[in-house]
Amino acid sequence: VDCDWSSDVCSSDLILSATPSGLRATLDRLAGESGIALNPVIEADSATLHLELAMNGFGYAIMTPQAIAPELKQKRIAAARIVEPRIVRVITLGTSVRHSPSRAVRHVAGLIETITKELVSSGQWPLVD
């Protein structure tokens, strides 16, 4: 199911991050560009809490498909895709320039790269053209 940004999303009771996060900043910017105000009824900084609150009917959470995949598979939650405007997020892994990354850091970075490639190749994490 797809939903319309201006009539469906912005007018809904939303569960959003309280502190400035990348997603919240993007949503606020998109709402401002549309001339529409978001309607946050609950602000919390935990994705797990967002999901639990949404599943219990307190509002609607805007989350990535990966974050809700288990609940979708178990049919514990329903989801709609925001198709326009397209919400794009950039993920960056940063390391210190002052010293070489430790073996543990290199290992974790390798795992992140491997898992990300698996998600992309399986279609669970779509790439932006």
C-alpha positions in Angstrom: 0.0 0.0 0.0 1.3 3.5 -0.9 0.3 6.7 0.9 0.2 10.3 0.1 2.6 12.6 2.0 0.4 15.6 2.3 -3.0 14.1 3.0 -2.1 10.8 4.7 1.2 11.3 6.5 1.2 14.9 7.6 -2.3 14.8 8.9 -1.9 11.6 10.9 -1.0 11.3 14.6 2.7 10.7 14.3 5.3 9.1 16.6 8.5 10.9 15.9 12.0 11.3 17.4 12.3 14.0 20.1 15.8 15.0 19.5 17.1 16.2 16.1 17.8 13.0 14.2 18.5 12.6 10.5 15.1 11.2 9.8 13.3 13.8 11.9 15.2 16.6 10.2 14.3 15.2 6.8 10.6 14.9 7.7 10.6 18.4 9.1 12.2 19.7 5.9 9.9 17.9 3.6 6.8 19.1 5.6 8.1 22.7 5.4 8.7 22.4 1.7 5.1 21.2 1.3 3.8 24.0 3.5 2.3 21.4 5.8 2.9 20.9 9.6 3.6 17.5 11.0 1.3 16.3 13.8 3.6 14.6 16.4 1.5 13.2 19.2 4.4 11.4 20.9 8.1 12.2 20.6 10.6 9.5 21.7 14.1 8.6 20.8 13.8 4.8 20.7 12.9 3.0 17.4 11.7 0.1 19.5 9.4 2.4 21.4 8.1 3.9 18.2 7.2 0.4 16.9 5.6 -0.7 20.2 3.5 2.5 20.4 2.4 2.2 16.8 1.5 -1.5 17.3 -0.6 -0.5 20.3 -2.5 2.2 18.4 -1.0 5.4 19.8 -0.1 6.8 16.4 1.8 6.1 13.2 5.6 5.7 13.1 7.7 6.4 10.1 10.3 3.6 10.0 12.5 1.8 7.5 11.2 -1.5 6.1 14.2 -3.2 7.7 13.2 -2.0 11.2 9.7 -3.5 11.0 10.4 -6.6 8.9 9.9 -9.2 11.6 6.6 -7.6 12.7 5.4 -7.4 9.1 6.3 -11.0 8.5 4.4 -12.0 11.7 1.5 -9.8 10.6 1.7 -7.9 13.9 1.7 -4.5 12.1 0.6 -3.1 8.7 2.7 -0.7 6.6 2.3 1.8 3.9 5.1 3.1 1.7 5.6 6.9 1.3 6.2 7.2 -2.4 6.3 10.9 -3.0 8.4 12.7 -1.9 11.0 10.0 -1.9 12.7 9.9 1.5 16.4 9.2 1.1 18.8 8.6 4.0 22.6 8.4 3.8 24.5 6.1 6.1 28.1 6.9 6.9 30.7 5.0 8.9 33.3 7.3 10.3 36.7 6.6 11.8 39.4 8.6 13.4 42.0 10.3 11.2 44.5 10.5 14.1 45.2 6.8 14.2 44.7 3.7 12.2 41.5 1.8 13.0 41.9 -1.1 15.3 41.4 -4.7 14.3 38.0 -4.7 16.0 37.0 -1.6 14.1 38.1 -3.0 10.8 36.2 -6.2 11.5 33.0 -4.4 12.4 33.3 -2.2 9.3 33.7 -5.3 7.2 30.6 -6.9 8.8 28.6 -3.7 8.1 29.7 -3.7 4.4 28.9 -7.4 4.0 25.5 -7.1 5.6 24.7 -4.0 3.6 25.6 -5.7 0.4 23.4 -8.7 1.3 20.5 -6.4 2.1 20.9 -4.5 -1.2 21.3 -7.7 -3.3 18.2 -9.3 -1.7 16.1 -6.2 -2.4 15.5 -5.5 1.3 17.4 -2.3 1.1 16.8 -0.4 -2.2 19.5 1.7 -3.6 18.9 5.2 -4.9 19.7 5.7 -8.5 
